[in-house]
Amino acid sequence: MSKVLQRTDKQGDIVDRREQIRQIINQIENESEDLKVVAFMEHTTPPETVKPKVIKFQQVIKLLRVLAEDNPIEKGVAKVMFYSPSTGRSRGLTPTMMPGFQYIKAGMQTKPHSHNMASVYLVVKGKGYSIVDGKKLEWEEGDVFVVPANMVHYHVNTSKEDAVLFDVTDSGLLENLGILEFREE
């Protein structure tokens, strides 16, 4: 449930007080196409406080396993992400970051894709590699690796057990800016 930032326009409090200001603003706006003058920045209501929380891994892994069993989009793969409704339109766990878990069954891989968010991964379980911008990054349990923004990448589980990757992205920040992009290759 994301909400739109509530804005209160205070420009009239300044502009409407003096005819000279209104005339100058009108002149500036009329001399250029598609231009408006903001003489006083609007007020915005402060966001709700993001509350501390714990995400229980045992519940998450149970969900990931069920999702991966019958995933029509990516066979043997599941992804869950978390956000706080109190972050409003950013849809992050904090206003700038969103964490998630990826589950890759033994011998499976994710589809190649790219996005303009950067991702930092922690390998919770398993062994494999990721292809990031054509470069092979081998990983195993406990390793941390980074996928910079806008690089085509995918993850391959080479172990005999299911792999679990935990990642944190800056998608909340990009969502707030209105520029979040995701592409399958």
N, C-alpha and C positions, 0 to 999 in steps of 0.2 A: 504494500500500500504506500506508494510514494505520494508526496504532496507537493504542490507548487509553492514556491517561496511567496509569502504575502508581502506586497509592497504598498507603501503609502506615499503618494506623490505630494511632495512639499514645494514643488516649484512655484505653484500659484501664490504661496505665502510671500514670495519675494517679488516675482514678476508682476503680479496684479497690483502691487502697492505703488508702482511708478510707471506712468505712461511712457516715459523716455526709454525705460528698459524694454518694454514690450515692443516699441517701435524698432529699436536696434536689433532685437532678436528676430522680428519679422523680416527685416532687411537681410540679415545673414541667411535665414532659411530660404527666402525667395530668390537669392542670387545663385543657389546651388540646388540641383535636383537631388531628391532623396536625402535631405539633411534636416536634422532637428537639433536644437540647442537645449542642453540641460544646464540650467543656471544653478540648480541645487540638487544634489543627489538625493534620491528617494530614501526613505527609511525602510528597513526590513526588520521583520520580527526575528528575534534570535531563535535558532533551532532548538528543538527539544534536546535534553541531555541524553547522550548515548550512555546506556547503563552497562556496567561490567557484566561479563557472562562467561560461562564455561560451556564448551561444546564437547559432549561425551563421545569419545572415539568409538566405544563399543556399540553405541546406537548408530553412529554414522556408518561403520563398517557393515553392519547388518543391512542398512538401507542400500549401500553401494552394491553389495552382493546380489540383492534382489533385483535392483535396476539392471545390472550387467547380465543377468540370466536371460532377459527378454528385451534387449534394447534394439528396436528396429532401425535406429539411426546409425549406431556404431556397435557392431557385434562384439560382445565380450568386454565392453567398455562402459563405464559409468562416470558421471561427473556431478558433484553437488557443490553448491556455493552457498554462502551465508551472508545475510545482510540484516541490519536493524531498521525497522520501519521508522525509527526516530531520526534516521539520517536523511529522511525526505527523498528528494529526487536523486540523490547520489547512489542510492541502493548499495551502500557499502556497509561493512560491519563497523567501520568508522566513516566519517565523511569523505575520506580519501582512499581507503583500502578495502578490498574484498578478498576473503580467504575461501579456499575450496579444497576438495579432495578429488583425485582421479583414481579410479580403480581399473586396472588392466589385467584381465585374466591371463594365465600362463600362455605364452606363445602368441598373444594378440598384440595389436597396435592401434593407436589412434589415427584418425584421418589427418592428412596434412592441412594446416590452416595457418592463418596469421591474424593478428589484431594489433591495434595501436597501443595496447596496454603492455607494460613490462610485467614479467612474472618471475618470482623467485620461488624455486621448488626445493622441498626437503623430501628425500626418499625415505618414507616410513617403513616400507617393506618391499622386498624383491630386488631384482637386478635386471639391467637392460641398458638401453641407450636412447638418446634423442638425436634426431637430425635437426639442426638449427642452422638455417641459412646455408645448407649444404655441408655443414661440418658435423661430424659424429662426436657426440659427448657421451662417454660411457659412465654409468652410474650404478651404485649399489646402496643398500641400506645405510642410512646415516649421512649420505652425501648431499650436498647442496649445489644446485646449478641454476643459472640465470638464462632466461630467454628475453633478450631485448625486444622492444617494441618493433612492430612491422616486419618481423622475420618469419618466413614460412618455417613451420616446425611440426614434428610429430614424435610420439613416444612409442618405443617398442619394448615389450617385456620378453626377455630372453631366458628367464628363470623357469623352473618347474613349478613354482608357486605363484600365486597372484601378486601383483605389484600394487602398491598404494603410494601415490605422490600427494603431498600437501603443498599447495601453492598460495601465495599472496600476490595480488595484482594491485595496480593503481587505477583499476576501473572505476572506483567511486569518484575519484578526482575527474577522470575523463567524462564520466556520465554527467557530473555537475557542470562541466564546461560545455556539454552538448556535442561532444566530438568522439564518443566511443564508437569504434568500428570493429567488426569481426567478419572474416572471410574464410570460406572453405576453398581450398585450392583444387 
